[in-house]
């Protein structure tokens, strides 16, 4: 029977792989949304904002909303796997206290003070972006695509 360390290492590796897969899927979906929205906008501009383009402009809106929701779901999935991996890592560090104490002291709970020296160094160096949540940028990008679809629809209808 495998010892606890081997089991924890395997569980940790699996959760990290699943988190990475969620990020890859999010990136792929976002690329598809951007390509389809860009092609639709190019086609709409070629049609000179005619009524024929109304279906595409509504489609851009729907695609943007779908992309925003899917990005939020991918972040949730990533976070779940990351939290599990973190728990396995914390148990490993408890089993092997000789590993860098700075890593052992890190907590992912927002209510705790950050004591991870590597995280603190990154926060100090990149002070501007430390409060920006990357998943909100991806959701925001898709919301902008949806807004572009709404604006195109209004322009076509008013024209």
DAKA-V548255 format. One line per field, one symbol per residue. ss: DSSP state (H for helix, E for strand, - for the rest). A space follows every 10 residues. Layout:
ss->???
//
This chain:
ss->---HHHHHHH HHHHHHHHHH HHHHHHHHHH HHHHHHHHHH HHHHHH---- HHHHHHHHHH HHHHHHHHHH HHHHHHHHHH HHHHHHHHHH HHHHH----- HHHH------ ------HHHH HHHHH----- ---HHHHHHH HHHHHHHHHH HHHHHHHH-
//
